[in-house]
Amino acid sequence: MPDEVSKFPRRSRDNGSSDVANSPLLVGRTAPHSIEAEEYLLACCLLDGNDTVARCLEGKISPAAFYGPANRLVYEKLVELYNKGSAIDLAVLAEELKTSKQLDEIGGYAFLTQISGRIPTTAQAGYFIEKLHELYLLRELIKVATGAVENCYSYQGGLQEFIDKVEQDIFQVTQDRISDAAKQMKGPTMEAMNVINKMMMKKGELTGVASGFKDLDALTYGFQKAEMIVLAARPSMGKTSLALNMAEAAAMPKRGTGVNTLVFSLEMSSSQLAMRMLCARAKVNMKLLRDGLLSKNGDEQQRLLHAADEFSKSGIYIDDSSHLTIMELRAKARRLHARHPIGFIIVDYLQLLSPTDPKVPREQQVAEMSRGLKSLAKELEVPVLVLSQLNRAAEKENRTPKLSDLRESGSIEQDADVVLMLARPKDADEKFQVAADSAELIVAKQRNGPVGELKLTFLRDITRFENFTQ
């Protein structure tokens, strides 16, 4: 059969392939494609409609994966029929195309009859799905790489931003690879038994990343791999201080080996965070330091120098980029993880992430960010601690915060494996919106363990939380 591409003009739904084909770098070349494989897959869809179309969607086959415009139109209509729950066969497809005045555009009944008879069985549908996806990714990579080359020639400054944009574009293409399908129970069972054996051997010891707080670790056994942990509080309650204390405990534990820890700080600069962490670890009063009331050669300076040396050798990484989208954050985490395997990620804080699409409602924006962070935890198999704001309801009603107080989206409490809420004790002075000398940390949700309340001591002068003491 002649190549259908030559019979049809380029269409807007070609998803940019025309830009690739028309690039000066690709003159005389044809983008990777296989019209035959596309027709074989369409034939499979017509032979066993609903099942094969479902497999295509699971394999992330979009209409853009079809290079031939006629094939793309047919697949679009098949997906429409599938989504409506209609029967998928040749007669229904032809009638739908005729109704939408697209039947003549693809070549009429003759074209549909020809592709429907291309293959006698659906046995090789999986192969054709993978083949189309592979060729589509190659075309997308060519488009991104060609665009990067052409942009290099028109480069006008801002090298880091330029490189980040190129990396982001490539990441968006590679992220669209076919995900793993369902696993037979044997593999997950073996993985679960390995974890159970470790738990039995350790007899109550931590199986995850240490938080640095014994009462919290007693409830959670540490922050576990692939978990999303939400730490929520009202402003100025000490969320960032507590998160930094946890970062320090994870990277520089008192016993055992630490893990590389990545902190995304969307609110404070890296130097501000470093100042906090230095003073907290060295136990130096930040106000006295700012006021210049500490002696230059005193004990405080020695402690600060010692803490600075420890942090310099630690595996803590701080990214203080502003206006990060969830996609950019995930790309940055993946790149660092490839160079220095990460064991713990902290995001300060969720509501400061930039939306991918500013036009959608705020609740949907926050839901997308929450899902993205949960996916990141599963993808890298590390615990991700996400700081979040609480709304004012608990304050107005003078009560202990609860899950429904999480701000702007109910999806946060749904996605989270553990939800921690930081609140002042009920008997604390309500005059100022600041952290009290002691704090209540509420484990409001834990998928794989108990919930409860515990107390922490807050050393305000050095912005450090410690295990509660009377």
C-alpha positions as CSV (number, residue, x, y, z in Angstrom):
1,M,0.0,0.0,0.0
2,P,1.4,3.5,-0.8
3,D,2.5,5.6,2.2
4,E,-0.6,7.5,3.4
5,V,1.5,10.5,4.4
6,S,1.8,11.6,0.9
7,K,-2.0,11.7,0.4
8,F,-2.8,14.1,3.2
9,P,-1.7,17.6,4.1
10,R,-0.1,18.3,7.4
11,R,-2.7,18.9,10.1
12,S,-2.6,20.9,13.4
13,R,-3.0,17.7,15.4
14,D,0.3,16.4,14.0
15,N,1.7,17.7,17.3
16,G,4.7,19.5,15.8
17,S,6.0,16.8,13.5
18,S,5.8,19.2,10.6
19,D,8.2,21.5,12.4
20,V,10.6,18.7,12.7
21,A,10.3,17.7,9.1
22,N,10.7,21.3,7.9
23,S,13.8,22.0,10.0
24,P,16.9,22.9,8.0
25,L,18.8,20.3,10.0
26,L,16.5,17.5,8.7
27,V,16.1,18.5,5.0
28,G,16.0,15.3,2.9
29,R,15.2,13.1,5.9
30,T,12.0,11.5,7.0
31,A,11.1,11.3,10.7
32,P,11.1,7.8,12.2
33,H,7.7,6.1,11.5
34,S,6.1,2.9,10.3
35,I,2.7,3.3,8.5
36,E,2.5,-0.5,8.3
37,A,2.8,-0.9,12.1
38,E,0.1,1.8,12.6
39,E,-2.3,0.0,10.3
40,Y,-1.6,-3.3,11.9
41,L,-2.4,-1.8,15.3
42,L,-5.6,-0.2,14.0
43,A,-6.6,-3.6,12.5
44,C,-6.1,-5.2,16.0
45,C,-8.4,-2.5,17.4
46,L,-11.1,-3.3,14.9
47,L,-10.7,-7.1,15.5
48,D,-11.0,-6.8,19.3
49,G,-12.0,-3.2,19.9
50,N,-12.5,-2.4,23.5
51,D,-9.7,-4.6,24.9
52,T,-7.0,-3.4,22.4
53,V,-8.0,0.2,22.6
54,A,-7.7,-0.1,26.4
55,R,-4.2,-1.6,26.0
56,C,-3.3,1.3,23.7
57,L,-4.4,3.9,26.3
58,E,-2.6,2.0,29.1
59,G,0.5,2.0,26.9
60,K,0.2,5.8,26.5
61,I,-0.6,5.7,22.8
62,S,-2.1,9.1,22.0
63,P,-3.3,10.2,18.5
64,A,0.0,12.0,18.1
65,A,1.8,8.7,18.1
66,F,0.3,8.0,14.6
67,Y,2.4,9.6,11.9
68,G,0.0,9.1,9.1
69,P,-2.8,11.7,9.2
70,A,-5.5,9.2,8.1
71,N,-4.4,6.6,10.7
72,R,-4.4,9.4,13.3
73,L,-8.0,10.3,12.5
74,V,-9.1,6.7,12.7
75,Y,-7.5,6.2,16.1
76,E,-9.0,9.4,17.4
77,K,-12.4,8.2,16.5
78,L,-11.8,4.7,18.0
79,V,-10.8,6.4,21.3
80,E,-14.0,8.5,21.2
81,L,-16.1,5.4,20.7
82,Y,-14.3,3.7,23.6
83,N,-14.8,6.6,25.9
84,K,-18.5,6.7,25.0
85,G,-18.8,3.0,25.7
86,S,-20.0,2.3,22.1
87,A,-19.3,-0.9,20.2
88,I,-16.1,-0.8,18.2
89,D,-16.4,-2.4,14.8
90,L,-15.9,-1.4,11.2
91,A,-19.6,-0.4,10.5
92,V,-19.9,1.8,13.6
93,L,-16.5,3.4,12.9
94,A,-17.4,4.2,9.3
95,E,-20.8,5.7,10.3
96,E,-19.1,7.9,13.0
97,L,-16.6,9.2,10.5
98,K,-19.3,9.8,8.0
99,T,-21.3,11.8,10.5
100,S,-18.4,13.9,11.4
101,K,-17.7,14.4,7.6
102,Q,-14.2,12.8,7.9
103,L,-14.8,9.6,6.0
104,D,-13.8,11.0,2.6
105,E,-10.8,12.7,4.2
106,I,-9.2,9.4,5.2
107,G,-10.0,7.7,1.8
108,G,-13.5,6.4,2.3
109,Y,-14.8,2.9,3.0
110,A,-12.1,1.4,0.9
111,F,-9.4,2.6,3.2
112,L,-11.2,1.3,6.3
113,T,-11.8,-2.1,4.6
114,Q,-8.1,-2.2,3.6
115,I,-6.7,-1.6,7.1
116,S,-9.3,-3.9,8.8
117,G,-7.9,-6.8,6.8
118,R,-4.3,-6.1,7.4
119,I,-3.9,-8.7,10.1
120,P,-5.9,-11.9,11.1
121,T,-5.2,-11.9,14.9
122,T,-4.5,-9.5,17.8
123,A,-1.7,-11.7,19.1
124,Q,1.0,-9.1,18.3
125,A,-0.9,-6.0,19.5
126,G,1.5,-5.5,22.4
127,Y,4.5,-5.5,20.0
128,F,2.8,-2.8,17.8
129,I,1.9,-0.7,20.8
130,E,5.5,-0.7,21.9
131,K,6.7,0.0,18.4
132,L,4.5,3.0,17.8
133,H,5.4,4.4,21.2
134,E,9.1,4.0,20.5
135,L,8.9,5.7,17.1
136,Y,6.8,8.5,18.6
137,L,9.3,9.2,21.3
138,L,12.1,9.2,18.7
139,R,10.2,11.9,16.8
140,E,9.6,13.9,19.9
141,L,13.3,13.7,20.9
142,I,14.3,14.8,17.4
143,K,11.9,17.8,17.7
144,V,13.3,18.7,21.1
145,A,16.9,18.2,20.1
146,T,16.5,20.1,16.8
147,G,14.8,22.9,18.6
148,A,17.7,23.0,21.1
149,V,20.3,23.2,18.3
150,E,18.4,26.0,16.6
151,N,18.0,27.9,19.9
152,C,21.7,27.6,20.5
153,Y,22.3,29.6,17.3
154,S,19.9,32.3,18.5
155,Y,21.1,32.2,22.1
156,Q,21.0,35.6,23.8
157,G,22.2,34.9,27.3
158,G,21.1,33.2,30.5
159,L,23.0,29.9,30.1
160,Q,21.7,28.2,33.2
161,E,18.0,29.0,32.4
162,F,18.6,27.9,28.8
163,I,20.1,24.5,29.9
164,D,17.3,24.0,32.4
165,K,14.8,24.5,29.7
166,V,16.5,22.0,27.4
167,E,16.7,19.4,30.2
168,Q,13.0,20.0,31.1
169,D,11.9,19.5,27.5
170,I,13.9,16.2,27.3
171,F,12.6,15.1,30.7
172,Q,9.0,15.7,29.5
173,V,9.6,13.4,26.6
174,T,11.3,10.7,28.5
175,Q,8.8,10.7,31.3
176,D,6.1,9.7,28.8
177,R,7.6,6.2,28.4
178,I,5.4,3.2,28.9
179,S,4.9,2.6,32.6
180,D,5.2,-0.9,34.2
181,A,2.0,-2.9,34.0
182,A,0.5,-4.9,36.9
183,K,2.8,-7.3,38.6
184,Q,2.1,-10.9,39.4
185,M,1.9,-11.4,43.2
186,K,5.1,-13.3,43.5
187,G,7.4,-10.3,43.0
188,P,5.7,-8.0,45.5
189,T,5.4,-10.8,48.0
190,M,9.1,-11.4,48.0
191,E,9.8,-7.7,48.4
192,A,7.3,-7.6,51.4
193,M,8.9,-10.6,53.0
194,N,12.4,-9.0,52.7
195,V,11.0,-5.9,54.6
196,I,9.3,-8.2,57.2
197,N,12.6,-10.1,57.8
198,K,14.4,-6.8,58.4
199,M,11.8,-5.7,60.9
200,M,12.0,-9.0,62.7
201,M,15.8,-8.9,62.8
202,K,15.9,-5.3,64.0
203,K,13.3,-5.9,66.8
204,G,11.7,-2.5,66.9
205,E,14.6,-0.5,65.4
206,L,14.1,2.0,62.7
207,T,13.4,0.7,59.2
208,G,13.3,4.1,57.6
209,V,15.0,7.5,57.7
210,A,15.3,8.8,61.3
211,S,13.4,12.0,62.1
212,G,15.7,12.7,65.1
213,F,12.7,12.7,67.5
214,K,12.4,9.4,69.5
215,D,8.6,9.7,70.2
216,L,7.9,10.3,66.5
217,D,10.2,7.5,65.4
218,A,8.5,5.2,67.9
219,L,5.2,5.7,66.1
220,T,6.6,5.6,62.5
221,Y,9.8,3.6,62.7
222,G,11.3,6.3,60.6
223,F,10.2,7.8,57.3
224,Q,9.7,4.9,54.9
225,K,10.7,4.6,51.3
226,A,8.1,5.8,48.7
227,E,6.1,7.6,51.4
228,M,4.8,11.1,51.1
229,I,4.8,12.8,54.6
230,V,2.9,16.0,55.0
231,L,4.0,18.4,57.8
232,A,1.3,21.0,58.2
233,A,0.9,24.1,60.5
234,R,-0.2,27.7,60.6
235,P,2.4,30.3,59.6
236,S,5.2,31.0,62.1
237,M,4.6,27.7,64.0
238,G,8.0,26.4,63.2
239,K,7.4,24.1,60.2
240,T,10.7,25.1,58.5
241,S,12.7,24.7,61.7
242,L,11.3,21.3,62.4
243,A,11.9,20.2,58.8
244,L,15.5,21.4,58.9
245,N,16.0,19.6,62.2
246,M,14.8,16.4,60.4
247,A,17.1,17.1,57.5
248,E,20.0,17.3,59.9
249,A,19.0,14.1,61.6
250,A,18.7,12.2,58.3
251,A,22.0,13.4,56.9
252,M,24.0,13.5,60.1
253,P,22.5,11.0,62.6
254,K,23.9,10.4,66.0
255,R,24.3,6.7,65.2
256,G,24.7,4.9,61.9
257,T,25.2,6.3,58.4
258,G,23.2,9.2,57.1
259,V,21.5,9.6,53.7
260,N,21.8,12.3,51.1
261,T,19.1,14.8,51.7
262,L,17.6,17.3,49.2
263,V,15.8,20.4,50.4
264,F,13.7,22.5,48.1
265,S,13.3,25.9,49.7
266,L,10.8,28.0,47.9
267,E,10.4,30.4,50.8
268,M,13.9,31.1,52.1
269,S,17.3,31.4,50.4
270,S,20.0,28.8,50.8
271,S,22.1,31.2,52.9
272,Q,19.2,31.8,55.3
273,L,18.7,28.1,55.7
274,A,22.4,27.6,56.3
275,M,22.4,30.3,59.0
276,R,19.5,28.6,60.8
277,M,21.0,25.2,60.6
278,L,24.4,26.3,61.8
279,C,23.0,28.2,64.8
280,A,20.7,25.4,65.6
281,R,23.4,22.7,65.5
282,A,26.0,24.9,67.3
283,K,23.3,26.1,69.8
284,V,24.1,29.7,69.2
285,N,21.6,32.5,70.0
286,M,20.6,34.0,66.6
287,K,19.5,37.3,68.1
288,L,22.8,37.8,69.9
289,L,24.6,36.9,66.7
290,R,22.7,39.4,64.7
291,D,23.2,42.1,67.3
292,G,27.0,41.5,67.3
293,L,27.1,40.6,71.0
294,L,29.1,37.4,70.6
295,S,32.8,37.5,71.1
296,K,35.0,36.8,68.0
297,N,37.2,34.2,69.6
298,G,34.7,32.8,72.1
299,D,33.2,29.4,72.6
300,E,30.2,30.2,70.3
301,Q,32.6,30.9,67.3
302,Q,34.3,27.6,67.8
303,R,31.0,25.7,67.9
304,L,29.9,27.5,64.7
305,L,33.2,26.6,63.0
306,H,32.8,23.0,64.1
307,A,29.2,22.9,62.8
308,A,30.2,24.5,59.5
309,D,32.8,21.8,59.0
310,E,30.2,19.1,59.7
311,F,27.7,20.5,57.3
312,S,30.3,21.0,54.6
313,K,31.0,17.3,54.7
314,S,27.4,16.3,54.9
315,G,25.1,15.0,52.2
316,I,22.6,17.9,52.4
317,Y,21.7,19.7,49.2
318,I,19.7,22.9,49.0
319,D,17.8,24.1,46.0
320,D,16.3,27.6,46.6
321,S,14.9,28.1,43.1
322,S,11.8,30.2,43.1
323,H,8.8,29.7,40.8
324,L,9.3,26.0,40.5
325,T,6.6,23.9,38.9
326,I,6.1,20.3,40.0
327,M,7.6,19.1,36.7
328,E,10.8,21.2,37.2
329,L,11.1,20.0,40.8
330,R,10.8,16.4,39.7
331,A,13.4,16.9,37.0
332,K,15.8,18.5,39.4
333,A,15.4,15.7,41.9
334,R,15.9,13.0,39.2
335,R,19.1,14.7,37.9
336,L,20.6,15.0,41.4
337,H,19.5,11.4,42.3
338,A,21.3,10.1,39.2
339,R,24.6,11.8,40.4
340,H,24.2,11.4,44.1
341,P,21.6,8.8,45.2
342,I,19.1,10.7,47.5
343,G,17.6,9.1,50.6
344,F,15.3,11.9,51.7
345,I,13.6,14.9,50.0
346,I,12.0,18.0,51.8
347,V,9.8,20.5,50.0
348,D,9.2,23.8,51.8
349,Y,6.4,24.4,51.0
350,L,3.6,22.9,48.8
351,Q,1.5,26.0,48.2
352,L,4.5,28.0,46.9
353,L,5.0,25.7,43.9
354,S,4.0,27.3,40.6
355,P,1.1,25.8,38.8
356,T,1.7,24.1,35.5
357,D,-1.5,25.7,34.1
358,P,-2.5,28.9,35.9
359,K,-5.9,28.9,34.3
360,V,-7.3,25.8,36.2
361,P,-8.9,26.3,39.6
362,R,-6.5,26.5,42.6
363,E,-7.8,23.3,44.1
364,Q,-6.9,21.4,40.9
365,Q,-3.5,23.1,40.9
366,V,-2.7,22.0,44.4
367,A,-4.0,18.5,43.7
368,E,-1.7,18.2,40.7
369,M,1.3,19.2,42.9
370,S,0.3,16.8,45.6
371,R,0.0,13.9,43.1
372,G,3.3,14.9,41.5
373,L,5.2,14.7,44.8
374,K,3.6,11.4,45.7
375,S,4.7,10.1,42.3
376,L,8.2,11.4,42.9
377,A,8.4,9.5,46.2
378,K,7.4,6.3,44.5
379,E,9.6,6.8,41.4
380,L,12.8,7.5,43.4
381,E,11.7,5.2,46.3
382,V,12.5,7.8,48.9
383,P,10.4,9.5,51.6
384,V,9.3,13.0,50.6
385,L,8.5,15.4,53.4
386,V,6.1,18.1,52.2
387,L,5.4,21.2,54.2
388,S,1.9,22.6,53.9
389,Q,-0.3,25.4,55.3
390,L,-3.3,24.9,57.5
391,N,-6.4,27.1,57.1
392,R,-7.7,29.3,60.0
393,A,-10.5,27.1,61.1
394,A,-8.7,25.5,64.0
395,E,-7.6,29.0,65.3
396,K,-11.1,30.5,65.0
397,E,-12.7,27.6,66.8
398,N,-9.7,27.3,69.3
399,R,-9.3,23.6,68.8
400,T,-6.7,21.0,67.8
401,P,-6.2,21.0,64.0
402,K,-7.5,18.0,62.0
403,L,-7.1,16.6,58.5
404,S,-9.8,18.7,57.0
405,D,-7.9,21.9,57.9
406,L,-5.3,21.2,55.2
407,R,-5.4,24.2,53.0
408,E,-6.7,24.5,49.4
409,S,-7.1,20.8,48.5
410,G,-8.6,17.7,50.0
411,S,-6.2,15.7,47.7
412,I,-3.3,16.4,50.1
413,E,-4.7,14.3,52.9
414,Q,-5.7,11.6,50.3
415,D,-2.2,11.4,48.7
416,A,-0.2,11.5,52.0
417,D,0.9,8.4,53.7
418,V,1.6,10.2,56.9
419,V,0.2,13.6,58.0
420,L,1.9,15.5,60.9
421,M,0.4,18.6,62.3
422,L,2.4,21.1,64.4
423,A,0.3,23.1,66.9
424,R,0.9,25.2,70.1
425,P,-0.2,23.7,73.4
426,K,-3.8,24.7,74.4
427,D,-2.5,26.6,77.3
428,A,0.0,28.7,75.3
429,D,-0.2,32.5,75.1
430,E,-2.4,33.4,72.1
431,K,-1.1,37.0,71.9
432,F,1.4,36.4,69.1
433,Q,1.4,34.0,66.2
434,V,4.7,32.4,67.0
435,A,5.9,29.0,68.1
436,A,5.7,28.3,71.9
437,D,8.4,26.9,74.1
438,S,6.8,23.5,73.6
439,A,4.7,22.2,70.7
440,E,2.3,19.4,70.0
441,L,3.1,17.2,67.0
442,I,-0.1,15.3,66.0
443,V,0.3,12.2,63.9
444,A,-3.2,12.7,62.3
445,K,-2.8,10.0,59.6
446,Q,-0.5,7.0,59.1
447,R,-1.4,4.4,56.5
448,N,0.8,1.7,58.0
449,G,0.9,2.5,61.7
450,P,-0.8,4.1,64.7
451,V,-1.8,7.8,65.1
452,G,-1.4,9.9,68.2
453,E,0.0,13.0,69.8
454,L,3.5,13.8,71.2
455,K,5.2,16.8,72.6
456,L,8.4,18.5,71.4
457,T,10.5,21.2,73.1
458,F,11.2,24.3,71.0
459,L,14.4,26.3,71.8
460,R,13.2,29.6,70.3
461,D,16.6,31.4,70.5
462,I,18.3,28.8,68.3
463,T,15.2,27.8,66.3
464,R,15.6,24.1,67.2
465,F,13.1,21.4,68.2
466,E,14.3,18.7,70.6
467,N,12.8,15.7,72.4
468,F,10.3,16.9,75.0
469,T,11.6,17.3,78.5
470,Q,9.7,18.6,81.6
